[in-house]
Amino acid sequence: MREPIRDRARVEHMLEAINNIKEFTAGITLDELSRNKILFHAVVHNVQVIGEAAYKLTKEFCDAHPEVPWRAIIDLRHVLVHDYYRIDIMEIWYIIQDDLQPLHDRLTRYLRASQ
């Protein structure tokens, strides 16, 4: 059984990974990301961390925050880890551009509310 006390730590892990991705990709273009293998794999690794941390959240926490697409986050992690040959750079790029900041904002609110 997953421990609720660990939900806060998992959310913190997710925020750290988001901040890593934001730092790594600040000011870069899609073309730069596609040409820089080290950067691309660093980003993918941090997306995996987000998915793994989401997977380890309690059901109660996820149910309390249904506005986050937990299943999609977890499923993406499974693709990145197990079907790595199917990684679509455009999907990663859209995550960077469109999904990370809203997720960051929500997770930050959850941490503030739990203090």
VEXKETOR-518503 format. One record per residue: residue number from 1; residue in three letters; x, y, z of N, C-alpha, C, O in turn. Coordinates in steps of 0.02 Angstrom, whole numbers, plus 50000, padded with zeros to 5 digits. Example, Ala and Ser with C-alpha at 12.3 -4.5 7.8 and 13.67 -1.06 7.14 Angstrom:
BEGIN
{seq->1, type->ALA, n_x->50660, n_y->49716, n_z->50390, ca_x->50615, ca_y->49775, ca_z->50390, c_x->50660, c_y->49835, c_z->50390, o_x->50712, o_y->49834, o_z->50423} .
{seq->2, type->SER, n_x->50642, n_y->49888, n_z->50354, ca_x->50684, ca_y->49947, ca_z->50357, c_x->50645, c_y->50002, c_z->50394, o_x->50670, o_y->50057, o_z->50402} .
END
This chain:
BEGIN
{seq->1, type->MET, n_x->50042, n_y->49941, n_z->50000, ca_x->50000, ca_y->50000, ca_z->50000, c_x->50044, c_y->50062, c_z->50000, o_x->50095, o_y->50065, o_z->50034} .
{seq->2, type->ARG, n_x->50024, n_y->50112, n_z->49962, ca_x->50061, ca_y->50175, ca_z->49960, c_x->50046, c_y->50216, c_z->50021, o_x->49989, o_y->50215, o_z->50046} .
{seq->3, type->GLU, n_x->50094, n_y->50252, n_z->50045, ca_x->50087, ca_y->50290, ca_z->50107, c_x->50070, c_y->50363, c_z->50092, o_x->50105, o_y->50396, o_z->50055} .
{seq->4, type->PRO, n_x->50014, n_y->50388, n_z->50122, ca_x->49996, ca_y->50458, ca_z->50111, c_x->50051, c_y->50507, c_z->50132, o_x->50058, o_y->50560, o_z->50102} .
{seq->5, type->ILE, n_x->50088, n_y->50489, n_z->50183, ca_x->50140, ca_y->50534, ca_z->50206, c_x->50193, c_y->50547, c_z->50152, o_x->50228, o_y->50597, o_z->50154} .
{seq->6, type->ARG, n_x->50197, n_y->50503, n_z->50106, ca_x->50246, ca_y->50510, ca_z->50052, c_x->50219, c_y->50551, c_z->49993, o_x->50257, o_y->50569, o_z->49948} .
{seq->7, type->ASP, n_x->50155, n_y->50565, n_z->49992, ca_x->50127, ca_y->50605, ca_z->49937, c_x->50163, c_y->50671, c_z->49930, o_x->50180, o_y->50692, o_z->49875} .
{seq->8, type->ARG, n_x->50175, n_y->50704, n_z->49985, ca_x->50209, ca_y->50769, ca_z->49983, c_x->50279, c_y->50761, c_z->49952, o_x->50299, o_y->50802, o_z->49910} .
{seq->9, type->ALA, n_x->50315, n_y->50710, n_z->49971, ca_x->50382, ca_y->50698, ca_z->49942, c_x->50378, c_y->50685, c_z->49868, o_x->50419, o_y->50709, o_z->49829} .
{seq->10, type->ARG, n_x->50328, n_y->50647, n_z->49847, ca_x->50320, ca_y->50632, ca_z->49775, c_x->50305, c_y->50696, c_z->49736, o_x->50332, o_y->50707, o_z->49682} .
{seq->11, type->VAL, n_x->50262, n_y->50738, n_z->49764, ca_x->50247, ca_y->50802, ca_z->49731, c_x->50310, c_y->50845, c_z->49726, o_x->50323, o_y->50877, o_z->49676} .
{seq->12, type->GLU, n_x->50350, n_y->50844, n_z->49779, ca_x->50413, ca_y->50881, ca_z->49778, c_x->50460, c_y->50853, c_z->49725, o_x->50495, o_y->50892, o_z->49691} .
{seq->13, type->HIS, n_x->50462, n_y->50788, n_z->49716, ca_x->50503, ca_y->50757, ca_z->49664, c_x->50480, c_y->50780, c_z->49595, o_x->50520, o_y->50796, o_z->49551} .
{seq->14, type->MET, n_x->50414, n_y->50782, n_z->49586, ca_x->50386, ca_y->50804, ca_z->49522, c_x->50405, c_y->50877, c_z->49508, o_x->50424, o_y->50894, o_z->49452} .
{seq->15, type->LEU, n_x->50400, n_y->50919, n_z->49558, ca_x->50418, ca_y->50989, ca_z->49550, c_x->50493, c_y->50997, c_z->49534, o_x->50511, o_y->51039, o_z->49493} .
{seq->16, type->GLU, n_x->50534, n_y->50959, n_z->49567, ca_x->50606, ca_y->50962, ca_z->49552, c_x->50620, c_y->50942, c_z->49480, o_x->50660, o_y->50974, o_z->49446} .
{seq->17, type->ALA, n_x->50588, n_y->50890, n_z->49456, ca_x->50597, ca_y->50868, ca_z->49387, c_x->50572, c_y->50920, c_z->49338, o_x->50604, o_y->50933, o_z->49287} .
{seq->18, type->ILE, n_x->50515, n_y->50951, n_z->49353, ca_x->50489, ca_y->51004, ca_z->49310, c_x->50539, c_y->51062, c_z->49308, o_x->50554, o_y->51089, o_z->49254} .
{seq->19, type->ASN, n_x->50564, n_y->51081, n_z->49366, ca_x->50612, ca_y->51136, ca_z->49368, c_x->50676, c_y->51119, c_z->49329, o_x->50705, o_y->51162, o_z->49296} .
{seq->20, type->ASN, n_x->50697, n_y->51056, n_z->49333, ca_x->50756, ca_y->51035, ca_z->49293, c_x->50742, c_y->51044, c_z->49219, o_x->50783, o_y->51073, o_z->49183} .
{seq->21, type->ILE, n_x->50685, n_y->51020, n_z->49196, ca_x->50669, ca_y->51025, ca_z->49125, c_x->50666, c_y->51099, c_z->49104, o_x->50692, o_y->51117, o_z->49052} .
{seq->22, type->LYS, n_x->50634, n_y->51140, n_z->49145, ca_x->50629, ca_y->51211, ca_z->49128, c_x->50699, c_y->51243, c_z->49124, o_x->50712, o_y->51283, o_z->49079} .
{seq->23, type->GLU, n_x->50742, n_y->51225, n_z->49170, ca_x->50810, ca_y->51251, ca_z->49169, c_x->50848, c_y->51226, c_z->49108, o_x->50882, o_y->51266, o_z->49074} .
{seq->24, type->PHE, n_x->50844, n_y->51162, n_z->49094, ca_x->50880, ca_y->51133, ca_z->49038, c_x->50858, c_y->51161, c_z->48971, o_x->50899, o_y->51168, o_z->48925} .
{seq->25, type->THR, n_x->50794, n_y->51179, n_z->48965, ca_x->50767, ca_y->51197, ca_z->48899, c_x->50754, c_y->51272, c_z->48892, o_x->50726, o_y->51293, o_z->48841} .
{seq->26, type->ALA, n_x->50772, n_y->51311, n_z->48941, ca_x->50761, ca_y->51384, ca_z->48937, c_x->50795, c_y->51412, c_z->48875, o_x->50856, o_y->51406, o_z->48867} .
{seq->27, type->GLY, n_x->50756, n_y->51442, n_z->48832, ca_x->50783, ca_y->51476, ca_z->48773, c_x->50804, c_y->51431, c_z->48716, o_x->50833, o_y->51455, o_z->48667} .
{seq->28, type->ILE, n_x->50790, n_y->51366, n_z->48720, ca_x->50810, ca_y->51323, ca_z->48664, c_x->50753, c_y->51313, c_z->48615, o_x->50695, o_y->51324, o_z->48632} .
{seq->29, type->THR, n_x->50770, n_y->51293, n_z->48556, ca_x->50720, ca_y->51279, ca_z->48504, c_x->50711, c_y->51204, c_z->48497, o_x->50750, o_y->51164, o_z->48522} .
{seq->30, type->LEU, n_x->50658, n_y->51186, n_z->48462, ca_x->50646, ca_y->51115, ca_z->48447, c_x->50706, c_y->51086, c_z->48410, o_x->50727, o_y->51030, o_z->48424} .
{seq->31, type->ASP, n_x->50732, n_y->51123, n_z->48363, ca_x->50790, ca_y->51099, ca_z->48324, c_x->50850, c_y->51086, c_z->48369, o_x->50885, o_y->51036, o_z->48361} .
{seq->32, type->GLU, n_x->50862, n_y->51131, n_z->48417, ca_x->50917, ca_y->51121, ca_z->48464, c_x->50906, c_y->51059, c_z->48507, o_x->50952, o_y->51020, o_z->48519} .
{seq->33, type->LEU, n_x->50845, n_y->51050, n_z->48529, ca_x->50829, ca_y->50991, ca_z->48569, c_x->50840, c_y->50928, c_z->48528, o_x->50867, o_y->50878, o_z->48554} .
{seq->34, type->SER, n_x->50819, n_y->50928, n_z->48466, ca_x->50826, ca_y->50868, ca_z->48424, c_x->50898, c_y->50852, c_z->48407, o_x->50915, o_y->50794, o_z->48396} .
{seq->35, type->ARG, n_x->50941, n_y->50902, n_z->48405, ca_x->51012, ca_y->50891, ca_z->48388, c_x->51055, c_y->50875, c_z->48449, o_x->51110, o_y->50848, o_z->48441} .
{seq->36, type->ASN, n_x->51032, n_y->50892, n_z->48509, ca_x->51073, ca_y->50883, ca_z->48569, c_x->51048, c_y->50821, c_z->48607, o_x->51001, o_y->50824, o_z->48646} .
{seq->37, type->LYS, n_x->51081, n_y->50765, n_z->48594, ca_x->51060, ca_y->50701, ca_z->48623, c_x->51063, c_y->50702, c_z->48700, o_x->51018, o_y->50675, o_z->48733} .
{seq->38, type->ILE, n_x->51114, n_y->50732, n_z->48727, ca_x->51120, ca_y->50734, ca_z->48800, c_x->51062, c_y->50773, c_z->48830, o_x->51031, o_y->50750, o_z->48878} .
{seq->39, type->LEU, n_x->51047, n_y->50830, n_z->48802, ca_x->50992, ca_y->50871, ca_z->48826, c_x->50926, c_y->50833, c_z->48819, o_x->50886, o_y->50832, o_z->48865} .
{seq->40, type->PHE, n_x->50915, n_y->50803, n_z->48761, ca_x->50853, ca_y->50766, ca_z->48749, c_x->50844, c_y->50711, c_z->48801, o_x->50790, o_y->50702, o_z->48829} .
{seq->41, type->HIS, n_x->50897, n_y->50673, n_z->48813, ca_x->50891, ca_y->50618, ca_z->48861, c_x->50884, c_y->50643, c_z->48933, o_x->50851, o_y->50611, o_z->48974} .
{seq->42, type->ALA, n_x->50913, n_y->50700, n_z->48948, ca_x->50903, ca_y->50730, ca_z->49015, c_x->50831, c_y->50750, c_z->49024, o_x->50802, o_y->50739, o_z->49078} .
{seq->43, type->VAL, n_x->50801, n_y->50778, n_z->48973, ca_x->50730, ca_y->50797, ca_z->48976, c_x->50687, c_y->50735, c_z->48984, o_x->50643, o_y->50733, o_z->49026} .
{seq->44, type->VAL, n_x->50699, n_y->50685, n_z->48942, ca_x->50660, ca_y->50623, ca_z->48945, c_x->50666, c_y->50592, c_z->49014, o_x->50616, o_y->50569, o_z->49042} .
{seq->45, type->HIS, n_x->50725, n_y->50590, n_z->49041, ca_x->50734, ca_y->50561, ca_z->49108, c_x->50691, c_y->50598, c_z->49159, o_x->50658, o_y->50566, o_z->49201} .
{seq->46, type->ASN, n_x->50689, n_y->50663, n_z->49156, ca_x->50650, ca_y->50701, ca_z->49204, c_x->50575, c_y->50692, c_z->49193, o_x->50536, o_y->50694, o_z->49241} .
{seq->47, type->VAL, n_x->50554, n_y->50683, n_z->49132, ca_x->50483, ca_y->50666, ca_z->49119, c_x->50468, c_y->50598, c_z->49149, o_x->50414, o_y->50588, o_z->49177} .
{seq->48, type->GLN, n_x->50514, n_y->50552, n_z->49144, ca_x->50506, ca_y->50486, ca_z->49176, c_x->50499, c_y->50493, c_z->49252, o_x->50457, o_y->50460, o_z->49282} .
{seq->49, type->VAL, n_x->50539, n_y->50536, n_z->49282, ca_x->50536, ca_y->50547, ca_z->49354, c_x->50466, c_y->50573, c_z->49373, o_x->50437, o_y->50551, o_z->49422} .
{seq->50, type->ILE, n_x->50440, n_y->50619, n_z->49334, ca_x->50373, ca_y->50646, ca_z->49347, c_x->50322, c_y->50589, c_z->49345, o_x->50280, o_y->50584, o_z->49389} .
{seq->51, type->GLY, n_x->50327, n_y->50546, n_z->49295, ca_x->50281, ca_y->50490, ca_z->49288, c_x->50287, c_y->50439, c_z->49344, o_x->50237, o_y->50413, o_z->49368} .
{seq->52, type->GLU, n_x->50348, n_y->50425, n_z->49364, ca_x->50359, ca_y->50377, ca_z->49418, c_x->50333, c_y->50404, c_z->49484, o_x->50300, o_y->50368, o_z->49522} .
{seq->53, type->ALA, n_x->50346, n_y->50467, n_z->49497, ca_x->50320, ca_y->50498, ca_z->49559, c_x->50244, c_y->50498, c_z->49558, o_x->50212, o_y->50485, o_z->49609} .
{seq->54, type->ALA, n_x->50214, n_y->50513, n_z->49501, ca_x->50141, ca_y->50512, ca_z->49496, c_x->50114, c_y->50442, c_z->49509, o_x->50064, o_y->50434, o_z->49542} .
{seq->55, type->TYR, n_x->50148, n_y->50393, n_z->49482, ca_x->50128, ca_y->50323, ca_z->49491, c_x->50128, c_y->50303, c_z->49565, o_x->50087, o_y->50262, o_z->49587} .
{seq->56, type->LYS, n_x->50173, n_y->50332, n_z->49604, ca_x->50179, ca_y->50314, ca_z->49674, c_x->50135, c_y->50355, c_z->49721, o_x->50134, o_y->50344, o_z->49781} .
{seq->57, type->LEU, n_x->50099, n_y->50404, n_z->49693, ca_x->50051, ca_y->50441, ca_z->49734, c_x->49995, c_y->50395, c_z->49757, o_x->49979, o_y->50347, o_z->49723} .
{seq->58, type->THR, n_x->49966, n_y->50410, n_z->49814, ca_x->49910, ca_y->50370, ca_z->49837, c_x->49849, c_y->50382, c_z->49794, o_x->49841, o_y->50435, o_z->49763} .
{seq->59, type->LYS, n_x->49805, n_y->50333, n_z->49792, ca_x->49742, ca_y->50340, ca_z->49756, c_x->49701, c_y->50398, c_z->49785, o_x->49668, o_y->50435, o_z->49748} .
{seq->60, type->GLU, n_x->49704, n_y->50405, n_z->49850, ca_x->49667, ca_y->50459, ca_z->49883, c_x->49691, c_y->50528, c_z->49860, o_x->49650, o_y->50572, o_z->49848} .
{seq->61, type->PHE, n_x->49755, n_y->50536, n_z->49853, ca_x->49782, ca_y->50600, ca_z->49829, c_x->49760, c_y->50613, c_z->49758, o_x->49736, o_y->50667, o_z->49742} .
{seq->62, type->CYS, n_x->49767, n_y->50564, n_z->49715, ca_x->49747, ca_y->50572, ca_z->49645, c_x->49672, c_y->50585, c_z->49639, o_x->49651, o_y->50627, o_z->49599} .
{seq->63, type->ASP, n_x->49632, n_y->50549, n_z->49677, ca_x->49560, ca_y->50560, ca_z->49676, c_x->49541, c_y->50630, c_z->49700, o_x->49492, o_y->50658, o_z->49678} .
{seq->64, type->ALA, n_x->49581, n_y->50657, n_z->49746, ca_x->49567, ca_y->50724, ca_z->49773, c_x->49586, c_y->50778, c_z->49724, o_x->49567, o_y->50836, o_z->49732} .
{seq->65, type->HIS, n_x->49624, n_y->50760, n_z->49672, ca_x->49648, ca_y->50809, ca_z->49623, c_x->49636, c_y->50783, c_z->49552, o_x->49683, o_y->50772, o_z->49514} .
{seq->66, type->PRO, n_x->49573, n_y->50773, n_z->49533, ca_x->49557, ca_y->50743, ca_z->49468, c_x->49572, c_y->50788, c_z->49408, o_x->49570, o_y->50765, o_z->49351} .
{seq->67, type->GLU, n_x->49586, n_y->50852, n_z->49421, ca_x->49600, ca_y->50897, ca_z->49365, c_x->49668, c_y->50883, c_z->49333, o_x->49683, o_y->50908, o_z->49279} .
{seq->68, type->VAL, n_x->49710, n_y->50844, n_z->49367, ca_x->49774, ca_y->50825, ca_z->49339, c_x->49765, c_y->50758, c_z->49302, o_x->49736, o_y->50712, o_z->49329} .
{seq->69, type->PRO, n_x->49790, n_y->50753, n_z->49241, ca_x->49783, ca_y->50690, ca_z->49203, c_x->49834, c_y->50638, c_z->49226, o_x->49880, o_y->50620, o_z->49189} .
{seq->70, type->TRP, n_x->49825, n_y->50613, n_z->49287, ca_x->49872, ca_y->50566, ca_z->49316, c_x->49885, c_y->50506, c_z->49271, o_x->49942, o_y->50486, o_z->49261} .
{seq->71, type->ARG, n_x->49831, n_y->50477, n_z->49244, ca_x->49838, ca_y->50417, ca_z->49203, c_x->49881, c_y->50431, c_z->49143, o_x->49924, o_y->50390, o_z->49125} .
{seq->72, type->ALA, n_x->49872, n_y->50488, n_z->49110, ca_x->49912, ca_y->50505, ca_z->49051, c_x->49985, c_y->50515, c_z->49070, o_x->50030, o_y->50495, o_z->49033} .
{seq->73, type->ILE, n_x->49998, n_y->50546, n_z->49127, ca_x->50067, ca_y->50557, ca_z->49150, c_x->50101, c_y->50490, c_z->49163, o_x->50158, o_y->50479, o_z->49144} .
{seq->74, type->ILE, n_x->50065, n_y->50445, n_z->49197, ca_x->50092, ca_y->50379, ca_z->49213, c_x->50102, c_y->50338, c_z->49149, o_x->50153, o_y->50305, o_z->49141} .
{seq->75, type->ASP, n_x->50053, n_y->50340, n_z->49105, ca_x->50058, ca_y->50302, ca_z->49042, c_x->50117, c_y->50326, c_z->49000, o_x->50152, o_y->50285, o_z->48969} .
{seq->76, type->LEU, n_x->50129, n_y->50391, n_z->48998, ca_x->50186, ca_y->50417, ca_z->48961, c_x->50251, c_y->50390, c_z->48990, o_x->50297, o_y->50371, o_z->48953} .
{seq->77, type->ARG, n_x->50255, n_y->50388, n_z->49056, ca_x->50315, ca_y->50361, ca_z->49088, c_x->50327, c_y->50289, c_z->49065, o_x->50384, o_y->50269, o_z->49052} .
{seq->78, type->HIS, n_x->50274, n_y->50249, n_z->49062, ca_x->50281, ca_y->50179, ca_z->49040, c_x->50306, c_y->50176, c_z->48968, o_x->50348, o_y->50133, o_z->48953} .
{seq->79, type->VAL, n_x->50282, n_y->50219, n_z->48925, ca_x->50306, ca_y->50220, ca_z->48856, c_x->50380, c_y->50238, c_z->48854, o_x->50419, o_y->50206, o_z->48820} .
{seq->80, type->LEU, n_x->50398, n_y->50290, n_z->48891, ca_x->50468, ca_y->50313, ca_z->48890, c_x->50516, c_y->50260, c_z->48916, o_x->50572, o_y->50254, o_z->48892} .
{seq->81, type->VAL, n_x->50494, n_y->50221, n_z->48965, ca_x->50538, ca_y->50171, ca_z->48995, c_x->50537, c_y->50105, c_z->48955, o_x->50589, o_y->50076, o_z->48941} .
{seq->82, type->HIS, n_x->50477, n_y->50082, n_z->48937, ca_x->50471, ca_y->50016, ca_z->48907, c_x->50467, c_y->50016, c_z->48831, o_x->50487, o_y->49967, o_z->48799} .
{seq->83, type->ASP, n_x->50442, n_y->50069, n_z->48803, ca_x->50437, ca_y->50074, ca_z->48729, c_x->50478, c_y->50133, c_z->48705, o_x->50456, o_y->50172, o_z->48663} .
{seq->84, type->TYR, n_x->50538, n_y->50139, n_z->48732, ca_x->50582, ca_y->50196, ca_z->48720, c_x->50593, c_y->50210, c_z->48646, o_x->50606, o_y->50267, o_z->48627} .
{seq->85, type->TYR, n_x->50588, n_y->50160, n_z->48605, ca_x->50597, ca_y->50168, ca_z->48532, c_x->50539, c_y->50206, c_z->48501, o_x->50542, o_y->50227, o_z->48443} .
{seq->86, type->ARG, n_x->50485, n_y->50216, n_z->48540, ca_x->50426, ca_y->50252, ca_z->48514, c_x->50425, c_y->50325, c_z->48538, o_x->50375, o_y->50359, o_z->48529} .
{seq->87, type->ILE, n_x->50478, n_y->50349, n_z->48569, ca_x->50478, ca_y->50417, ca_z->48595, c_x->50471, c_y->50466, c_z->48537, o_x->50509, o_y->50464, o_z->48488} .
{seq->88, type->ASP, n_x->50422, n_y->50508, n_z->48542, ca_x->50408, ca_y->50558, ca_z->48491, c_x->50432, c_y->50626, c_z->48516, o_x->50406, o_y->50652, o_z->48565} .
{seq->89, type->ILE, n_x->50482, n_y->50653, n_z->48483, ca_x->50511, ca_y->50716, ca_z->48505, c_x->50458, c_y->50772, c_z->48505, o_x->50462, o_y->50817, o_z->48547} .
{seq->90, type->MET, n_x->50411, n_y->50770, n_z->48460, ca_x->50359, ca_y->50821, ca_z->48459, c_x->50315, c_y->50817, c_z->48522, o_x->50295, o_y->50868, o_z->48549} .
{seq->91, type->GLU, n_x->50301, n_y->50757, n_z->48544, ca_x->50262, ca_y->50749, ca_z->48606, c_x->50301, c_y->50778, c_z->48665, o_x->50272, o_y->50811, o_z->48708} .
{seq->92, type->ILE, n_x->50365, n_y->50764, n_z->48668, ca_x->50407, ca_y->50791, ca_z->48721, c_x->50408, c_y->50868, c_z->48717, o_x->50403, o_y->50902, o_z->48768} .
{seq->93, type->TRP, n_x->50414, n_y->50894, n_z->48657, ca_x->50415, ca_y->50966, ca_z->48647, c_x->50350, c_y->50999, c_z->48670, o_x->50351, o_y->51050, o_z->48703} .
{seq->94, type->TYR, n_x->50294, n_y->50968, n_z->48652, ca_x->50229, ca_y->50996, ca_z->48674, c_x->50221, c_y->50993, c_z->48750, o_x->50192, o_y->51038, o_z->48780} .
{seq->95, type->ILE, n_x->50247, n_y->50941, n_z->48780, ca_x->50246, ca_y->50937, ca_z->48853, c_x->50285, c_y->50995, c_z->48883, o_x->50261, o_y->51028, o_z->48929} .
{seq->96, type->ILE, n_x->50344, n_y->51007, n_z->48856, ca_x->50386, ca_y->51062, ca_z->48880, c_x->50349, c_y->51129, c_z->48872, o_x->50347, o_y->51170, o_z->48917} .
{seq->97, type->GLN, n_x->50321, n_y->51139, n_z->48813, ca_x->50290, ca_y->51203, ca_z->48796, c_x->50222, c_y->51214, c_z->48830, o_x->50207, o_y->51270, o_z->48850} .
{seq->98, type->ASP, n_x->50182, n_y->51161, n_z->48835, ca_x->50112, ca_y->51170, ca_z->48854, c_x->50092, c_y->51141, c_z->48921, o_x->50046, o_y->51167, o_z->48954} .
{seq->99, type->ASP, n_x->50124, n_y->51088, n_z->48943, ca_x->50099, ca_y->51050, ca_z->49000, c_x->50137, c_y->51062, c_z->49066, o_x->50107, o_y->51057, o_z->49120} .
{seq->100, type->LEU, n_x->50200, n_y->51077, n_z->49061, ca_x->50240, ca_y->51080, ca_z->49123, c_x->50220, c_y->51138, c_z->49169, o_x->50213, o_y->51128, o_z->49229} .
{seq->101, type->GLN, n_x->50210, n_y->51197, n_z->49141, ca_x->50194, ca_y->51254, ca_z->49185, c_x->50127, c_y->51245, c_z->49220, o_x->50123, o_y->51257, o_z->49280} .
{seq->102, type->PRO, n_x->50074, n_y->51225, n_z->49185, ca_x->50011, ca_y->51213, ca_z->49222, c_x->50018, c_y->51159, c_z->49276, o_x->49989, o_y->51165, o_z->49330} .
{seq->103, type->LEU, n_x->50055, n_y->51106, n_z->49261, ca_x->50066, ca_y->51054, ca_z->49312, c_x->50106, c_y->51082, c_z->49370, o_x->50089, o_y->51069, o_z->49428} .
{seq->104, type->HIS, n_x->50157, n_y->51119, n_z->49356, ca_x->50197, ca_y->51151, ca_z->49408, c_x->50153, c_y->51195, c_z->49453, o_x->50158, o_y->51191, o_z->49514} .
{seq->105, type->ASP, n_x->50111, n_y->51235, n_z->49422, ca_x->50067, ca_y->51280, ca_z->49461, c_x->50020, c_y->51241, c_z->49506, o_x->50011, o_y->51258, o_z->49564} .
{seq->106, type->ARG, n_x->49990, n_y->51188, n_z->49480, ca_x->49944, ca_y->51146, ca_z->49520, c_x->49981, c_y->51113, c_z->49578, o_x->49957, o_y->51114, o_z->49635} .
{seq->107, type->LEU, n_x->50037, n_y->51083, n_z->49563, ca_x->50075, ca_y->51048, ca_z->49616, c_x->50098, c_y->51096, c_z->49670, o_x->50098, o_y->51079, o_z->49729} .
{seq->108, type->THR, n_x->50117, n_y->51156, n_z->49650, ca_x->50138, ca_y->51206, ca_z->49699, c_x->50079, c_y->51225, c_z->49744, o_x->50087, o_y->51233, o_z->49804} .
{seq->109, type->ARG, n_x->50020, n_y->51232, n_z->49714, ca_x->49960, ca_y->51247, ca_z->49755, c_x->49946, c_y->51190, c_z->49804, o_x->49927, o_y->51203, o_z->49861} .
{seq->110, type->TYR, n_x->49954, n_y->51128, n_z->49782, ca_x->49940, ca_y->51072, ca_z->49826, c_x->49988, c_y->51073, c_z->49886, o_x->49967, o_y->51060, o_z->49943} .
{seq->111, type->LEU, n_x->50051, n_y->51088, n_z->49874, ca_x->50099, ca_y->51091, ca_z->49929, c_x->50082, c_y->51147, c_z->49977, o_x->50085, o_y->51138, o_z->50038} .
{seq->112, type->ARG, n_x->50064, n_y->51205, n_z->49951, ca_x->50047, ca_y->51261, ca_z->49994, c_x->49985, c_y->51245, c_z->50036, o_x->49982, o_y->51263, o_z->50095} .
{seq->113, type->ALA, n_x->49937, n_y->51212, n_z->50006, ca_x->49875, ca_y->51196, ca_z->50042, c_x->49886, c_y->51144, c_z->50096, o_x->49848, o_y->51140, o_z->50144} .
{seq->114, type->SER, n_x->49937, n_y->51103, n_z->50089, ca_x->49949, ca_y->51049, ca_z->50138, c_x->49994, c_y->51070, c_z->50195, o_x->50010, o_y->51030, o_z->50238} .
{seq->115, type->GLN, n_x->50015, n_y->51133, n_z->50196, ca_x->50059, ca_y->51156, ca_z->50250, c_x->50021, c_y->51171, c_z->50313, o_x->50051, o_y->51191, o_z->50363} .
END
